């Protein structure tokens, strides 16, 4: 770690450790792309006293989480309040304010948010039934005016990333203050007067709402904050809304108290999961990267796939899947692995667009790949009350289908271009890699074993982190007996950097989950989820009636068509909601307001939540806002939108798999029977093969228009996993592919995708 420049962010240090870099052009490219496409990782590069203060606070936060994971958590509210007080305070110290909207829209949105904060405060003061001291009113008004004014896009947007401007110190104090208030007066608020709200309580509640929105705006962009404002207004103005959206409406004090003081708003399940599960696995991932585990994954992927046709692309798929299991961020995964894999893919003959699309699509798969999936998986386990070790097993088959689809399409493209594999001298020796790096596996194996033995995830992460640090020293401890072993020892300096980076990496998801608490809180207060579900059901029913009316041969049952349209509208909502928003907030929102609609259609609960989860992930490679694909395009020097379209095509398996496990829950080991499971696996595999060939446009020979549409229709019919349909459609798909294969190879064309 000594080779890192002093002013480099901890993120760069961690990434450099993973990839064997110490700065230079490749690392500068990583930093630039992360800053452009991944707002969650766009940290200031602080120097001087402010850098030291941030480091101390971040390391203390990680240390506190590490300690509580191994030795016991505080009570629910206190634990979440401690976590959020530090997280939101750090957000304003670590993240610069940036202009994210074009032209005057930044001013329009900022003014709108400022008026919302002031209006909410005025509404509170006008609704209180007891007198409020003048000093308290003036302090409250001054705080809101300061928030509204400081949120405006005045002058430069923070200028240099090396120093913290005075306004962000004010924001940090206000963001930490509302949680500290609950901690300091915990006995009075929750024990002596439960359910009673003083004016001071509610004033801090308004400040809490404003600061959570501003923190999320800084780390996630504007969509999620505007959604939060919308749902708060929905809770306040229910009686004046039209039609089925109307409800009884709630006063400002009622809404503020519900969102601030209970466990169904800011301090709800999302923040609870981040504070007890997600933070620890993020920290484990960072520490594992410091030891060189990422490079080990690349070596193993090269051994497994490098010798085959189009080797670097297959190495990209495998290594990105392995690395994605511990990184948790599709964009960070795309950038950190893409700087190595994308140039190699271009070098062997893949087009820049295809190379970027492969990396983006593969990187997104890490969030759905066990044993360590994205943060949304932990939220799902908590929401459904399902042990995490059960979710690991449930996710195996869908993840395998996803990666089979990508590898299959990469293989077809490589064969179309007649590309060779990597030279033997560039492929590491498996015995040598295992001999030199076996100790890096120990923490991961131990952690997965503890999860499968049904120990709590945070305890498993505790031992994973502990063993990561301990095993990193084995080469030095063993001396000559450990000759040839590789990996970086986590020195005290590296430990500090890892703990700092771990805390910073969890800030964005912490702020987003606090903001999502507004959606959950208003949903429980107003029944918004049932209203939205009713809308989806009505829309699906109307569409299904139109299809059935045209079905003169009565091929379709009305209920089946209704479910199909319900899934389609839900998938569309997931992609729209997930545009530019991380998977976890997308999942939480849609699981609360959309998933109930599918449940009413008879879809098993686990399949419903996995469906929402998968399509939330797919949003990262779905234009028009395909952030992972755009980041990959920056490395590949390709056109972003066309790269996104190609990445979506390569993710066709991921788009198909959610429909498959809704119609065949046996893929998720729900309503399981071996017969249904075998039929579903065969149907899904053949469907992936058919669609992959159709959208690659080649299976040893070009696929014509007739064959293209036949493969589409037959493959999509396999999604229903009906034994009779599968018995007809699967052989038909294989026959079309076999017919193209028997016609013989065709000369390679220039890359077109």
Secondary structure, DSSP 8 states (H G I E B T S, - for coil): -TTS-TTS-HHHHHHHHHHT--SHHHHHHHHHHHHHH-GGG-B----HHHHHHHHHHHHHHHHHHHHHHHH----HHHHHHHHHHHHHHHHHHHB-----S-TTHHHHHHHHHHHHHHHHHHHHHHH-SS---HHHHHHHHHHHHHHHHHTS--SSSSS-TTS--HHHHHHHHHHHHHHHHHHHTHIIIIIISTT---HHHHHHHHHHHHHHHHHHHHHH-SHHHHHHHHHHHHHHSGGGS-GGG------HHHHHHHHHTSTTTTTSHHHHHIIIIIHHHHHHHHHHHHHTHHHHHHHHHHHHHTTSTTHHHHHHHHHHHHHHHHH--HHHHHHHHHHHHHHHHHHHT--HHHHHHHHHHHHHHGGG-SSS--HHHHHHHHHHT--HHHHHHHHHHHHHHHHHHHHHHHHHHHHHTT-----GGGS--HHHHHHHHHHHHHHHHHHHHHHHTT--HHHHHHHHHHHHHHHHTHHHHHGGGGTT-------HHHHHHHHHHHHHHTHHHHHHHHHHHHHHHHHHHH-HHHHHHHHHHHHHHHHHHHHHHH-TT--S-HHHHHHHHHHHHHHHHHHHHTTTS-HHHHHHHHHHHTHHHHHHTT--HHHHHHHHHHHHHHGGGSTTS-HHHHHHHHHHT--HHHHHHHHHHHTHHHHHHHHHHHH-GGGGTSS--HHHHHHHHHHHHHHHHHHHHHHHTBSSSB--HHHHHHHHHHHHHGGG--HHHHHHHHHHHHHHHHHHHHT----------
